[in-house]
Amino acid sequence: MTNKYEACMIFSVANGEEAVTALKEKFAALIAENGTVENVDEWGKRKLAYLIDDEAEGFYVFTTFESAPEFPAELERVAGITEGVLRVMTTRK
């Protein structure tokens, strides 16, 4: 049984564009290994509503995917321990 999810990820832009690209590729590969990617929508660099880890800007990526129900918790766990990820939120569609 699979469900559809949307993950909103905000990456730090303090380490440069190369770091953002590496993080995008890492999480795209992780999602592809554990499910089916339907759509990736990159909003790019945006001003944050409030400071997160003393940063005022972040790079937004929204990914729509289909996976098993246990995977979103693993995605958020990996994002939580990855340097350069400011926030991640996964919702079931």
PDB file of N, CA, C and O in Angstrom:
ATOM      1  N   MET A   1       0.844  -1.179   0.000  1.00  0.00           N
ATOM      2  CA  MET A   1       0.000   0.000   0.000  1.00  0.00           C
ATOM      3  C   MET A   1       0.892   1.247   0.000  1.00  0.00           C
ATOM      4  O   MET A   1       1.844   1.335   0.776  1.00  0.00           O
ATOM      5  N   THR A   2       0.583   2.193  -0.861  1.00  0.00           N
ATOM      6  CA  THR A   2       1.346   3.435  -0.934  1.00  0.00           C
ATOM      7  C   THR A   2       0.408   4.627  -0.799  1.00  0.00           C
ATOM      8  O   THR A   2      -0.788   4.544  -1.076  1.00  0.00           O
ATOM      9  N   ASN A   3       0.991   5.734  -0.365  1.00  0.00           N
ATOM     10  CA  ASN A   3       0.265   6.992  -0.226  1.00  0.00           C
ATOM     11  C   ASN A   3       1.011   8.085  -0.969  1.00  0.00           C
ATOM     12  O   ASN A   3       2.201   7.955  -1.254  1.00  0.00           O
ATOM     13  N   LYS A   4       0.300   9.165  -1.281  1.00  0.00           N
ATOM     14  CA  LYS A   4       0.929  10.315  -1.916  1.00  0.00           C
ATOM     15  C   LYS A   4       1.297  11.330  -0.839  1.00  0.00           C
ATOM     16  O   LYS A   4       0.525  11.593   0.083  1.00  0.00           O
ATOM     17  N   TYR A   5       2.498  11.895  -0.977  1.00  0.00           N
ATOM     18  CA  TYR A   5       3.020  12.861  -0.009  1.00  0.00           C
ATOM     19  C   TYR A   5       3.616  14.058  -0.729  1.00  0.00           C
ATOM     20  O   TYR A   5       3.958  13.995  -1.910  1.00  0.00           O
ATOM     21  N   GLU A   6       3.730  15.156   0.020  1.00  0.00           N
ATOM     22  CA  GLU A   6       4.470  16.313  -0.457  1.00  0.00           C
ATOM     23  C   GLU A   6       5.455  16.712   0.628  1.00  0.00           C
ATOM     24  O   GLU A   6       5.075  16.901   1.783  1.00  0.00           O
ATOM     25  N   ALA A   7       6.714  16.839   0.255  1.00  0.00           N
ATOM     26  CA  ALA A   7       7.758  17.241   1.198  1.00  0.00           C
ATOM     27  C   ALA A   7       8.219  18.647   0.839  1.00  0.00           C
ATOM     28  O   ALA A   7       8.590  18.919  -0.303  1.00  0.00           O
ATOM     29  N   CYS A   8       8.192  19.527   1.817  1.00  0.00           N
ATOM     30  CA  CYS A   8       8.723  20.877   1.670  1.00  0.00           C
ATOM     31  C   CYS A   8      10.049  20.904   2.406  1.00  0.00           C
ATOM     32  O   CYS A   8      10.098  20.662   3.612  1.00  0.00           O
ATOM     33  N   MET A   9      11.119  21.195   1.691  1.00  0.00           N
ATOM     34  CA  MET A   9      12.451  21.242   2.293  1.00  0.00           C
ATOM     35  C   MET A   9      13.047  22.620   2.088  1.00  0.00           C
ATOM     36  O   MET A   9      12.970  23.183   0.996  1.00  0.00           O
ATOM     37  N   ILE A  10      13.639  23.159   3.133  1.00  0.00           N
ATOM     38  CA  ILE A  10      14.315  24.451   3.065  1.00  0.00           C
ATOM     39  C   ILE A  10      15.782  24.206   3.384  1.00  0.00           C
ATOM     40  O   ILE A  10      16.128  23.737   4.468  1.00  0.00           O
ATOM     41  N   PHE A  11      16.641  24.532   2.419  1.00  0.00           N
ATOM     42  CA  PHE A  11      18.081  24.321   2.570  1.00  0.00           C
ATOM     43  C   PHE A  11      18.774  25.646   2.848  1.00  0.00           C
ATOM     44  O   PHE A  11      18.329  26.704   2.403  1.00  0.00           O
ATOM     45  N   SER A  12      19.862  25.568   3.585  1.00  0.00           N
ATOM     46  CA  SER A  12      20.665  26.742   3.895  1.00  0.00           C
ATOM     47  C   SER A  12      21.406  27.208   2.642  1.00  0.00           C
ATOM     48  O   SER A  12      21.942  26.396   1.889  1.00  0.00           O
ATOM     49  N   VAL A  13      21.429  28.527   2.428  1.00  0.00           N
ATOM     50  CA  VAL A  13      22.178  29.089   1.305  1.00  0.00           C
ATOM     51  C   VAL A  13      23.521  29.653   1.765  1.00  0.00           C
ATOM     52  O   VAL A  13      24.268  30.208   0.957  1.00  0.00           O
ATOM     53  N   ALA A  14      23.832  29.518   3.044  1.00  0.00           N
ATOM     54  CA  ALA A  14      25.069  30.068   3.594  1.00  0.00           C
ATOM     55  C   ALA A  14      26.309  29.346   3.068  1.00  0.00           C
ATOM     56  O   ALA A  14      27.384  29.943   3.009  1.00  0.00           O
ATOM     57  N   ASN A  15      26.182  28.081   2.687  1.00  0.00           N
ATOM     58  CA  ASN A  15      27.331  27.296   2.218  1.00  0.00           C
ATOM     59  C   ASN A  15      27.533  27.365   0.712  1.00  0.00           C
ATOM     60  O   ASN A  15      28.449  26.731   0.188  1.00  0.00           O
ATOM     61  N   GLY A  16      26.706  28.115   0.008  1.00  0.00           N
ATOM     62  CA  GLY A  16      26.870  28.290  -1.430  1.00  0.00           C
ATOM     63  C   GLY A  16      25.963  27.400  -2.255  1.00  0.00           C
ATOM     64  O   GLY A  16      25.289  26.510  -1.736  1.00  0.00           O
ATOM     65  N   GLU A  17      25.963  27.663  -3.560  1.00  0.00           N
ATOM     66  CA  GLU A  17      25.093  26.941  -4.488  1.00  0.00           C
ATOM     67  C   GLU A  17      25.467  25.472  -4.633  1.00  0.00           C
ATOM     68  O   GLU A  17      24.599  24.626  -4.851  1.00  0.00           O
ATOM     69  N   GLU A  18      26.767  25.166  -4.511  1.00  0.00           N
ATOM     70  CA  GLU A  18      27.212  23.776  -4.649  1.00  0.00           C
ATOM     71  C   GLU A  18      26.610  22.917  -3.540  1.00  0.00           C
ATOM     72  O   GLU A  18      26.202  21.782  -3.787  1.00  0.00           O
ATOM     73  N   ALA A  19      26.554  23.447  -2.331  1.00  0.00           N
ATOM     74  CA  ALA A  19      25.990  22.708  -1.201  1.00  0.00           C
ATOM     75  C   ALA A  19      24.493  22.488  -1.394  1.00  0.00           C
ATOM     76  O   ALA A  19      23.975  21.415  -1.084  1.00  0.00           O
ATOM     77  N   VAL A  20      23.797  23.503  -1.904  1.00  0.00           N
ATOM     78  CA  VAL A  20      22.355  23.375  -2.157  1.00  0.00           C
ATOM     79  C   VAL A  20      22.112  22.307  -3.228  1.00  0.00           C
ATOM     80  O   VAL A  20      21.216  21.475  -3.086  1.00  0.00           O
ATOM     81  N   THR A  21      22.905  22.331  -4.290  1.00  0.00           N
ATOM     82  CA  THR A  21      22.765  21.333  -5.361  1.00  0.00           C
ATOM     83  C   THR A  21      23.022  19.926  -4.826  1.00  0.00           C
ATOM     84  O   THR A  21      22.308  18.989  -5.184  1.00  0.00           O
ATOM     85  N   ALA A  22      24.026  19.771  -3.980  1.00  0.00           N
ATOM     86  CA  ALA A  22      24.337  18.459  -3.403  1.00  0.00           C
ATOM     87  C   ALA A  22      23.180  17.963  -2.537  1.00  0.00           C
ATOM     88  O   ALA A  22      22.837  16.782  -2.582  1.00  0.00           O
ATOM     89  N   LEU A  23      22.578  18.852  -1.754  1.00  0.00           N
ATOM     90  CA  LEU A  23      21.452  18.462  -0.905  1.00  0.00           C
ATOM     91  C   LEU A  23      20.230  18.091  -1.743  1.00  0.00           C
ATOM     92  O   LEU A  23      19.534  17.124  -1.432  1.00  0.00           O
ATOM     93  N   LYS A  24      19.967  18.859  -2.808  1.00  0.00           N
ATOM     94  CA  LYS A  24      18.834  18.538  -3.684  1.00  0.00           C
ATOM     95  C   LYS A  24      19.005  17.154  -4.283  1.00  0.00           C
ATOM     96  O   LYS A  24      18.063  16.362  -4.305  1.00  0.00           O
ATOM     97  N   GLU A  25      20.213  16.857  -4.771  1.00  0.00           N
ATOM     98  CA  GLU A  25      20.484  15.553  -5.376  1.00  0.00           C
ATOM     99  C   GLU A  25      20.392  14.431  -4.356  1.00  0.00           C
ATOM    100  O   GLU A  25      19.871  13.357  -4.658  1.00  0.00           O
ATOM    101  N   LYS A  26      20.892  14.670  -3.153  1.00  0.00           N
ATOM    102  CA  LYS A  26      20.860  13.652  -2.105  1.00  0.00           C
ATOM    103  C   LYS A  26      19.426  13.256  -1.765  1.00  0.00           C
ATOM    104  O   LYS A  26      19.106  12.069  -1.703  1.00  0.00           O
ATOM    105  N   PHE A  27      18.566  14.245  -1.547  1.00  0.00           N
ATOM    106  CA  PHE A  27      17.196  13.939  -1.154  1.00  0.00           C
ATOM    107  C   PHE A  27      16.352  13.445  -2.323  1.00  0.00           C
ATOM    108  O   PHE A  27      15.431  12.653  -2.121  1.00  0.00           O
ATOM    109  N   ALA A  28      16.644  13.891  -3.533  1.00  0.00           N
ATOM    110  CA  ALA A  28      15.949  13.348  -4.705  1.00  0.00           C
ATOM    111  C   ALA A  28      16.270  11.867  -4.867  1.00  0.00           C
ATOM    112  O   ALA A  28      15.385  11.069  -5.178  1.00  0.00           O
ATOM    113  N   ALA A  29      17.533  11.494  -4.658  1.00  0.00           N
ATOM    114  CA  ALA A  29      17.935  10.091  -4.757  1.00  0.00           C
ATOM    115  C   ALA A  29      17.304   9.265  -3.640  1.00  0.00           C
ATOM    116  O   ALA A  29      16.863   8.141  -3.882  1.00  0.00           O
ATOM    117  N   LEU A  30      17.252   9.801  -2.420  1.00  0.00           N
ATOM    118  CA  LEU A  30      16.651   9.091  -1.293  1.00  0.00           C
ATOM    119  C   LEU A  30      15.172   8.820  -1.544  1.00  0.00           C
ATOM    120  O   LEU A  30      14.686   7.719  -1.285  1.00  0.00           O
ATOM    121  N   ILE A  31      14.461   9.820  -2.047  1.00  0.00           N
ATOM    122  CA  ILE A  31      13.040   9.654  -2.326  1.00  0.00           C
ATOM    123  C   ILE A  31      12.838   8.669  -3.474  1.00  0.00           C
ATOM    124  O   ILE A  31      11.932   7.837  -3.421  1.00  0.00           O
ATOM    125  N   ALA A  32      13.665   8.754  -4.504  1.00  0.00           N
ATOM    126  CA  ALA A  32      13.544   7.848  -5.649  1.00  0.00           C
ATOM    127  C   ALA A  32      13.822   6.392  -5.252  1.00  0.00           C
ATOM    128  O   ALA A  32      13.213   5.477  -5.805  1.00  0.00           O
ATOM    129  N   GLU A  33      14.734   6.172  -4.300  1.00  0.00           N
ATOM    130  CA  GLU A  33      15.034   4.816  -3.835  1.00  0.00           C
ATOM    131  C   GLU A  33      13.866   4.199  -3.081  1.00  0.00           C
ATOM    132  O   GLU A  33      13.660   2.986  -3.133  1.00  0.00           O
ATOM    133  N   ASN A  34      13.100   5.032  -2.378  1.00  0.00           N
ATOM    134  CA  ASN A  34      12.046   4.527  -1.503  1.00  0.00           C
ATOM    135  C   ASN A  34      10.633   4.784  -2.013  1.00  0.00           C
ATOM    136  O   ASN A  34       9.664   4.450  -1.332  1.00  0.00           O
ATOM    137  N   GLY A  35      10.502   5.363  -3.182  1.00  0.00           N
ATOM    138  CA  GLY A  35       9.180   5.657  -3.715  1.00  0.00           C
ATOM    139  C   GLY A  35       9.265   6.124  -5.151  1.00  0.00           C
ATOM    140  O   GLY A  35      10.272   5.922  -5.829  1.00  0.00           O
ATOM    141  N   THR A  36       8.199   6.750  -5.601  1.00  0.00           N
ATOM    142  CA  THR A  36       8.114   7.257  -6.965  1.00  0.00           C
ATOM    143  C   THR A  36       7.940   8.767  -6.925  1.00  0.00           C
ATOM    144  O   THR A  36       6.973   9.271  -6.355  1.00  0.00           O
ATOM    145  N   VAL A  37       8.876   9.486  -7.528  1.00  0.00           N
ATOM    146  CA  VAL A  37       8.802  10.944  -7.576  1.00  0.00           C
ATOM    147  C   VAL A  37       7.827  11.348  -8.678  1.00  0.00           C
ATOM    148  O   VAL A  37       7.963  10.927  -9.826  1.00  0.00           O
ATOM    149  N   GLU A  38       6.848  12.166  -8.316  1.00  0.00           N
ATOM    150  CA  GLU A  38       5.868  12.636  -9.289  1.00  0.00           C
ATOM    151  C   GLU A  38       6.205  14.025  -9.813  1.00  0.00           C
ATOM    152  O   GLU A  38       6.041  14.305 -11.000  1.00  0.00           O
ATOM    153  N   ASN A  39       6.680  14.903  -8.913  1.00  0.00           N
ATOM    154  CA  ASN A  39       6.957  16.271  -9.324  1.00  0.00           C
ATOM    155  C   ASN A  39       7.960  16.905  -8.357  1.00  0.00           C
ATOM    156  O   ASN A  39       7.906  16.671  -7.150  1.00  0.00           O
ATOM    157  N   VAL A  40       8.872  17.708  -8.901  1.00  0.00           N
ATOM    158  CA  VAL A  40       9.804  18.488  -8.087  1.00  0.00           C
ATOM    159  C   VAL A  40       9.643  19.948  -8.491  1.00  0.00           C
ATOM    160  O   VAL A  40       9.838  20.313  -9.650  1.00  0.00           O
ATOM    161  N   ASP A  41       9.286  20.765  -7.523  1.00  0.00           N
ATOM    162  CA  ASP A  41       9.049  22.186  -7.777  1.00  0.00           C
ATOM    163  C   ASP A  41      10.053  22.990  -6.955  1.00  0.00           C
ATOM    164  O   ASP A  41       9.963  23.037  -5.728  1.00  0.00           O
ATOM    165  N   GLU A  42      11.012  23.622  -7.636  1.00  0.00           N
ATOM    166  CA  GLU A  42      12.021  24.426  -6.959  1.00  0.00           C
ATOM    167  C   GLU A  42      11.585  25.881  -6.956  1.00  0.00           C
ATOM    168  O   GLU A  42      11.428  26.500  -8.009  1.00  0.00           O
ATOM    169  N   TRP A  43      11.395  26.412  -5.773  1.00  0.00           N
ATOM    170  CA  TRP A  43      11.026  27.815  -5.650  1.00  0.00           C
ATOM    171  C   TRP A  43      12.250  28.702  -5.624  1.00  0.00           C
ATOM    172  O   TRP A  43      12.148  29.904  -5.868  1.00  0.00           O
ATOM    173  N   GLY A  44      13.393  28.137  -5.334  1.00  0.00           N
ATOM    174  CA  GLY A  44      14.622  28.907  -5.307  1.00  0.00           C
ATOM    175  C   GLY A  44      14.845  29.596  -3.979  1.00  0.00           C
ATOM    176  O   GLY A  44      14.246  29.249  -2.961  1.00  0.00           O
ATOM    177  N   LYS A  45      15.727  30.588  -4.017  1.00  0.00           N
ATOM    178  CA  LYS A  45      16.111  31.308  -2.802  1.00  0.00           C
ATOM    179  C   LYS A  45      15.037  32.326  -2.454  1.00  0.00           C
ATOM    180  O   LYS A  45      14.661  33.164  -3.273  1.00  0.00           O
ATOM    181  N   ARG A  46      14.550  32.236  -1.212  1.00  0.00           N
ATOM    182  CA  ARG A  46      13.512  33.149  -0.729  1.00  0.00           C
ATOM    183  C   ARG A  46      13.856  33.654   0.660  1.00  0.00           C
ATOM    184  O   ARG A  46      14.594  33.014   1.409  1.00  0.00           O
ATOM    185  N   LYS A  47      13.318  34.792   0.980  1.00  0.00           N
ATOM    186  CA  LYS A  47      13.472  35.342   2.324  1.00  0.00           C
ATOM    187  C   LYS A  47      12.558  34.563   3.267  1.00  0.00           C
ATOM    188  O   LYS A  47      11.400  34.297   2.946  1.00  0.00           O
ATOM    189  N   LEU A  48      13.092  34.203   4.432  1.00  0.00           N
ATOM    190  CA  LEU A  48      12.318  33.472   5.425  1.00  0.00           C
ATOM    191  C   LEU A  48      11.449  34.433   6.227  1.00  0.00           C
ATOM    192  O   LEU A  48      11.793  35.605   6.382  1.00  0.00           O
ATOM    193  N   ALA A  49      10.336  33.943   6.732  1.00  0.00           N
ATOM    194  CA  ALA A  49       9.438  34.775   7.534  1.00  0.00           C
ATOM    195  C   ALA A  49      10.073  35.154   8.870  1.00  0.00           C
ATOM    196  O   ALA A  49       9.777  36.210   9.429  1.00  0.00           O
ATOM    197  N   TYR A  50      10.949  34.285   9.375  1.00  0.00           N
ATOM    198  CA  TYR A  50      11.669  34.547  10.613  1.00  0.00           C
ATOM    199  C   TYR A  50      13.022  33.848  10.525  1.00  0.00           C
ATOM    200  O   TYR A  50      13.203  32.960   9.692  1.00  0.00           O
ATOM    201  N   LEU A  51      13.958  34.230  11.359  1.00  0.00           N
ATOM    202  CA  LEU A  51      15.295  33.647  11.327  1.00  0.00           C
ATOM    203  C   LEU A  51      15.250  32.180  11.757  1.00  0.00           C
ATOM    204  O   LEU A  51      14.608  31.831  12.748  1.00  0.00           O
ATOM    205  N   ILE A  52      15.925  31.348  11.016  1.00  0.00           N
ATOM    206  CA  ILE A  52      16.110  29.942  11.371  1.00  0.00           C
ATOM    207  C   ILE A  52      17.613  29.729  11.446  1.00  0.00           C
ATOM    208  O   ILE A  52      18.313  29.906  10.450  1.00  0.00           O
ATOM    209  N   ASP A  53      18.112  29.353  12.607  1.00  0.00           N
ATOM    210  CA  ASP A  53      19.555  29.184  12.819  1.00  0.00           C
ATOM    211  C   ASP A  53      20.333  30.423  12.384  1.00  0.00           C
ATOM    212  O   ASP A  53      21.393  30.307  11.769  1.00  0.00           O
ATOM    213  N   ASP A  54      19.818  31.590  12.697  1.00  0.00           N
ATOM    214  CA  ASP A  54      20.425  32.884  12.375  1.00  0.00           C
ATOM    215  C   ASP A  54      20.546  33.134  10.875  1.00  0.00           C
ATOM    216  O   ASP A  54      21.413  33.900  10.455  1.00  0.00           O
ATOM    217  N   GLU A  55      19.712  32.518  10.068  1.00  0.00           N
ATOM    218  CA  GLU A  55      19.725  32.733   8.621  1.00  0.00           C
ATOM    219  C   GLU A  55      18.411  33.373   8.195  1.00  0.00           C
ATOM    220  O   GLU A  55      17.343  33.010   8.686  1.00  0.00           O
ATOM    221  N   ALA A  56      18.501  34.329   7.276  1.00  0.00           N
ATOM    222  CA  ALA A  56      17.325  35.068   6.833  1.00  0.00           C
ATOM    223  C   ALA A  56      16.799  34.575   5.485  1.00  0.00           C
ATOM    224  O   ALA A  56      15.691  34.935   5.088  1.00  0.00           O
ATOM    225  N   GLU A  57      17.591  33.743   4.767  1.00  0.00           N
ATOM    226  CA  GLU A  57      17.173  33.230   3.459  1.00  0.00           C
ATOM    227  C   GLU A  57      17.355  31.725   3.409  1.00  0.00           C
ATOM    228  O   GLU A  57      18.202  31.160   4.101  1.00  0.00           O
ATOM    229  N   GLY A  58      16.540  31.085   2.574  1.00  0.00           N
ATOM    230  CA  GLY A  58      16.646  29.645   2.387  1.00  0.00           C
ATOM    231  C   GLY A  58      16.248  29.274   0.973  1.00  0.00           C
ATOM    232  O   GLY A  58      15.588  30.053   0.285  1.00  0.00           O
ATOM    233  N   PHE A  59      16.648  28.084   0.533  1.00  0.00           N
ATOM    234  CA  PHE A  59      16.325  27.578  -0.796  1.00  0.00           C
ATOM    235  C   PHE A  59      15.200  26.557  -0.635  1.00  0.00           C
ATOM    236  O   PHE A  59      15.374  25.529   0.020  1.00  0.00           O
ATOM    237  N   TYR A  60      14.040  26.849  -1.242  1.00  0.00           N
ATOM    238  CA  TYR A  60      12.842  26.028  -1.087  1.00  0.00           C
ATOM    239  C   TYR A  60      12.727  24.986  -2.204  1.00  0.00           C
ATOM    240  O   TYR A  60      12.901  25.305  -3.380  1.00  0.00           O
ATOM    241  N   VAL A  61      12.431  23.736  -1.822  1.00  0.00           N
ATOM    242  CA  VAL A  61      12.172  22.662  -2.786  1.00  0.00           C
ATOM    243  C   VAL A  61      10.945  21.890  -2.309  1.00  0.00           C
ATOM    244  O   VAL A  61      10.896  21.425  -1.170  1.00  0.00           O
ATOM    245  N   PHE A  62       9.954  21.759  -3.193  1.00  0.00           N
ATOM    246  CA  PHE A  62       8.761  20.975  -2.909  1.00  0.00           C
ATOM    247  C   PHE A  62       8.790  19.729  -3.795  1.00  0.00           C
ATOM    248  O   PHE A  62       8.934  19.832  -5.014  1.00  0.00           O
ATOM    249  N   THR A  63       8.653  18.550  -3.176  1.00  0.00           N
ATOM    250  CA  THR A  63       8.688  17.299  -3.916  1.00  0.00           C
ATOM    251  C   THR A  63       7.407  16.523  -3.634  1.00  0.00           C
ATOM    252  O   THR A  63       7.076  16.264  -2.477  1.00  0.00           O
ATOM    253  N   THR A  64       6.689  16.154  -4.689  1.00  0.00           N
ATOM    254  CA  THR A  64       5.515  15.312  -4.574  1.00  0.00           C
ATOM    255  C   THR A  64       5.933  13.899  -4.935  1.00  0.00           C
ATOM    256  O   THR A  64       6.539  13.672  -5.982  1.00  0.00           O
ATOM    257  N   PHE A  65       5.608  12.945  -4.064  1.00  0.00           N
ATOM    258  CA  PHE A  65       6.030  11.568  -4.301  1.00  0.00           C
ATOM    259  C   PHE A  65       5.020  10.588  -3.728  1.00  0.00           C
ATOM    260  O   PHE A  65       4.135  10.956  -2.955  1.00  0.00           O
ATOM    261  N   GLU A  66       5.175   9.328  -4.127  1.00  0.00           N
ATOM    262  CA  GLU A  66       4.338   8.249  -3.636  1.00  0.00           C
ATOM    263  C   GLU A  66       5.256   7.221  -2.993  1.00  0.00           C
ATOM    264  O   GLU A  66       6.257   6.821  -3.587  1.00  0.00           O
ATOM    265  N   SER A  67       4.916   6.792  -1.776  1.00  0.00           N
ATOM    266  CA  SER A  67       5.769   5.837  -1.072  1.00  0.00           C
ATOM    267  C   SER A  67       4.969   5.080  -0.022  1.00  0.00           C
ATOM    268  O   SER A  67       3.781   5.327   0.189  1.00  0.00           O
ATOM    269  N   ALA A  68       5.659   4.150   0.629  1.00  0.00           N
ATOM    270  CA  ALA A  68       5.067   3.411   1.742  1.00  0.00           C
ATOM    271  C   ALA A  68       4.863   4.365   2.924  1.00  0.00           C
ATOM    272  O   ALA A  68       5.574   5.363   3.037  1.00  0.00           O
ATOM    273  N   PRO A  69       3.908   4.070   3.798  1.00  0.00           N
ATOM    274  CA  PRO A  69       3.608   4.981   4.913  1.00  0.00           C
ATOM    275  C   PRO A  69       4.758   5.206   5.890  1.00  0.00           C
ATOM    276  O   PRO A  69       4.774   6.223   6.582  1.00  0.00           O
ATOM    277  N   GLU A  70       5.726   4.283   5.966  1.00  0.00           N
ATOM    278  CA  GLU A  70       6.802   4.472   6.929  1.00  0.00           C
ATOM    279  C   GLU A  70       7.907   5.381   6.428  1.00  0.00           C
ATOM    280  O   GLU A  70       8.702   5.868   7.231  1.00  0.00           O
ATOM    281  N   PHE A  71       7.985   5.629   5.126  1.00  0.00           N
ATOM    282  CA  PHE A  71       9.095   6.398   4.576  1.00  0.00           C
ATOM    283  C   PHE A  71       9.135   7.876   4.992  1.00  0.00           C
ATOM    284  O   PHE A  71      10.231   8.366   5.267  1.00  0.00           O
ATOM    285  N   PRO A  72       8.033   8.614   5.057  1.00  0.00           N
ATOM    286  CA  PRO A  72       8.125  10.032   5.438  1.00  0.00           C
ATOM    287  C   PRO A  72       8.817  10.265   6.788  1.00  0.00           C
ATOM    288  O   PRO A  72       9.529  11.257   6.945  1.00  0.00           O
ATOM    289  N   ALA A  73       8.624   9.389   7.741  1.00  0.00           N
ATOM    290  CA  ALA A  73       9.309   9.530   9.033  1.00  0.00           C
ATOM    291  C   ALA A  73      10.815   9.359   8.853  1.00  0.00           C
ATOM    292  O   ALA A  73      11.599  10.070   9.482  1.00  0.00           O
ATOM    293  N   GLU A  74      11.221   8.428   8.002  1.00  0.00           N
ATOM    294  CA  GLU A  74      12.649   8.220   7.730  1.00  0.00           C
ATOM    295  C   GLU A  74      13.235   9.419   6.991  1.00  0.00           C
ATOM    296  O   GLU A  74      14.362   9.829   7.270  1.00  0.00           O
ATOM    297  N   LEU A  75      12.485   9.981   6.056  1.00  0.00           N
ATOM    298  CA  LEU A  75      12.933  11.171   5.326  1.00  0.00           C
ATOM    299  C   LEU A  75      13.173  12.330   6.290  1.00  0.00           C
ATOM    300  O   LEU A  75      14.194  13.012   6.196  1.00  0.00           O
ATOM    301  N   GLU A  76      12.248  12.555   7.207  1.00  0.00           N
ATOM    302  CA  GLU A  76      12.406  13.642   8.166  1.00  0.00           C
ATOM    303  C   GLU A  76      13.546  13.360   9.144  1.00  0.00           C
ATOM    304  O   GLU A  76      14.224  14.289   9.584  1.00  0.00           O
ATOM    305  N   ARG A  77      13.766  12.087   9.489  1.00  0.00           N
ATOM    306  CA  ARG A  77      14.875  11.739  10.380  1.00  0.00           C
ATOM    307  C   ARG A  77      16.215  12.044   9.718  1.00  0.00           C
ATOM    308  O   ARG A  77      17.102  12.631  10.337  1.00  0.00           O
ATOM    309  N   VAL A  78      16.354  11.639   8.451  1.00  0.00           N
ATOM    310  CA  VAL A  78      17.600  11.886   7.719  1.00  0.00           C
ATOM    311  C   VAL A  78      17.818  13.388   7.531  1.00  0.00           C
ATOM    312  O   VAL A  78      18.940  13.874   7.670  1.00  0.00           O
ATOM    313  N   ALA A  79      16.754  14.119   7.218  1.00  0.00           N
ATOM    314  CA  ALA A  79      16.863  15.571   7.039  1.00  0.00           C
ATOM    315  C   ALA A  79      17.252  16.252   8.345  1.00  0.00           C
ATOM    316  O   ALA A  79      17.988  17.238   8.338  1.00  0.00           O
ATOM    317  N   GLY A  80      16.767  15.737   9.451  1.00  0.00           N
ATOM    318  CA  GLY A  80      17.063  16.333  10.748  1.00  0.00           C
ATOM    319  C   GLY A  80      18.521  16.220  11.152  1.00  0.00           C
ATOM    320  O   GLY A  80      19.015  17.049  11.916  1.00  0.00           O
ATOM    321  N   ILE A  81      19.225  15.197  10.646  1.00  0.00           N
ATOM    322  CA  ILE A  81      20.629  15.018  11.010  1.00  0.00           C
ATOM    323  C   ILE A  81      21.577  15.448   9.900  1.00  0.00           C
ATOM    324  O   ILE A  81      22.789  15.266  10.016  1.00  0.00           O
ATOM    325  N   THR A  82      21.038  16.016   8.823  1.00  0.00           N
ATOM    326  CA  THR A  82      21.860  16.463   7.706  1.00  0.00           C
ATOM    327  C   THR A  82      22.167  17.949   7.852  1.00  0.00           C
ATOM    328  O   THR A  82      21.263  18.771   8.002  1.00  0.00           O
ATOM    329  N   GLU A  83      23.445  18.277   7.807  1.00  0.00           N
ATOM    330  CA  GLU A  83      23.853  19.668   7.913  1.00  0.00           C
ATOM    331  C   GLU A  83      23.440  20.416   6.645  1.00  0.00           C
ATOM    332  O   GLU A  83      23.630  19.918   5.536  1.00  0.00           O
ATOM    333  N   GLY A  84      22.885  21.594   6.811  1.00  0.00           N
ATOM    334  CA  GLY A  84      22.459  22.398   5.672  1.00  0.00           C
ATOM    335  C   GLY A  84      20.962  22.361   5.430  1.00  0.00           C
ATOM    336  O   GLY A  84      20.456  23.098   4.584  1.00  0.00           O
ATOM    337  N   VAL A  85      20.243  21.517   6.157  1.00  0.00           N
ATOM    338  CA  VAL A  85      18.787  21.472   6.043  1.00  0.00           C
ATOM    339  C   VAL A  85      18.219  22.306   7.185  1.00  0.00           C
ATOM    340  O   VAL A  85      18.420  21.995   8.359  1.00  0.00           O
ATOM    341  N   LEU A  86      17.502  23.375   6.820  1.00  0.00           N
ATOM    342  CA  LEU A  86      16.928  24.239   7.847  1.00  0.00           C
ATOM    343  C   LEU A  86      15.605  23.686   8.368  1.00  0.00           C
ATOM    344  O   LEU A  86      15.388  23.632   9.578  1.00  0.00           O
ATOM    345  N   ARG A  87      14.729  23.279   7.467  1.00  0.00           N
ATOM    346  CA  ARG A  87      13.421  22.739   7.844  1.00  0.00           C
ATOM    347  C   ARG A  87      12.978  21.722   6.803  1.00  0.00           C
ATOM    348  O   ARG A  87      13.357  21.792   5.634  1.00  0.00           O
ATOM    349  N   VAL A  88      12.158  20.768   7.263  1.00  0.00           N
ATOM    350  CA  VAL A  88      11.506  19.827   6.357  1.00  0.00           C
ATOM    351  C   VAL A  88      10.140  19.520   6.947  1.00  0.00           C
ATOM    352  O   VAL A  88       9.996  19.349   8.158  1.00  0.00           O
ATOM    353  N   MET A  89       9.145  19.453   6.083  1.00  0.00           N
ATOM    354  CA  MET A  89       7.796  19.103   6.515  1.00  0.00           C
ATOM    355  C   MET A  89       7.191  18.217   5.431  1.00  0.00           C
ATOM    356  O   MET A  89       7.164  18.581   4.256  1.00  0.00           O
ATOM    357  N   THR A  90       6.712  17.062   5.842  1.00  0.00           N
ATOM    358  CA  THR A  90       6.096  16.134   4.902  1.00  0.00           C
ATOM    359  C   THR A  90       4.629  16.006   5.252  1.00  0.00           C
ATOM    360  O   THR A  90       4.279  15.755   6.406  1.00  0.00           O
ATOM    361  N   THR A  91       3.767  16.177   4.255  1.00  0.00           N
ATOM    362  CA  THR A  91       2.330  16.047   4.466  1.00  0.00           C
ATOM    363  C   THR A  91       1.752  15.033   3.505  1.00  0.00           C
ATOM    364  O   THR A  91       2.224  14.881   2.378  1.00  0.00           O
ATOM    365  N   ARG A  92       0.722  14.341   3.965  1.00  0.00           N
ATOM    366  CA  ARG A  92       0.035  13.369   3.109  1.00  0.00           C
ATOM    367  C   ARG A  92      -1.013  14.111   2.300  1.00  0.00           C
ATOM    368  O   ARG A  92      -1.780  14.911   2.836  1.00  0.00           O
ATOM    369  N   LYS A  93      -1.037  13.836   1.006  1.00  0.00           N
ATOM    370  CA  LYS A  93      -1.991  14.528   0.121  1.00  0.00           C
ATOM    371  C   LYS A  93      -3.309  13.801   0.099  1.00  0.00           C
ATOM    372  O   LYS A  93      -4.238  14.228  -0.586  1.00  0.00           O
TER     373      LYS A  93
END
